Amino acid sequence: MTLEYLAEKELQILLDKDKFQKILNNLLSNALKFTPAQGKITLTIDDLGGKIFLKVADTGRGISKENIPRV
């Protein structure tokens, strides 16, 4: 797994820690679950001027088109 931290080193944000942990855990566990053994998972964190940008990308099979509306 790769971490790309693009935000300021001393970035401070107000957020609900429990909700943020649940969201991050869900995204990462799904990426781990559906990515093959030799696959790649990348977590990117960036600061977009008062908003945090969080992206989880992987080389897994992806979400089927019929399931996209439910995500």
N, C-alpha and C positions, 0 to 999 in steps of 0.2 A: 504494500500500500504506500502511496506517495501523498505527502502533505505539501500543498502549495499555499504558503501564508503570504499574502500580498498586501495586507493591511499594515498600518503603522505598528511599530514594535510596542508602543505604549497605548494601544487602542483601548478605550473604556466605553462600554455600552451598558445601557439599562435593559434588562430583559428578565423574563421569568425563567429562572435557572432550571426548574423541573421540566417545564414545557420544552425548553431548548434541548435539554438532555434527551427527552423522549423522542423528539424529532430527529436529532442527530443519530441516536441509537437505532431508530427505525430505518433511516436511510442507509447507514453503514451495515446493519445486519442483513438488509435485503441485498445490498451489493455483494456482501460476502456469500450469501446463500446462493445467488444466481450467477456468480462469476466462476468460471472453471479454474482448476488448480493452478494453471500457468497463466491465468488472466491478470489483469491490472485494474486496480481501484485507485482513483485520485480524488482527494478531498481538497477543494480550493476554498479559501477564505479571503475575502477582500472587503475593503471599506469603500462604499460608494457615496461618500459625502453625507454622513448621518444615517446611513443604512448599511447593514452588513449583508454581504453577498456570500452565500454558502452553496457550493455545488459539489455533488457526488457524481462522479462519472466512472463507469466500469466497462469492461469488455465482455460482459455477460450477454445473454440472449435478448435482453430488452423487454419492454412492455408491449404486448400485442395491441394492435390498433383498436380492437373492440374494448379493451380495458382502459385505454387512455382517458376517456371521459370520467372514469371512477377515481382517478388519481388526484 
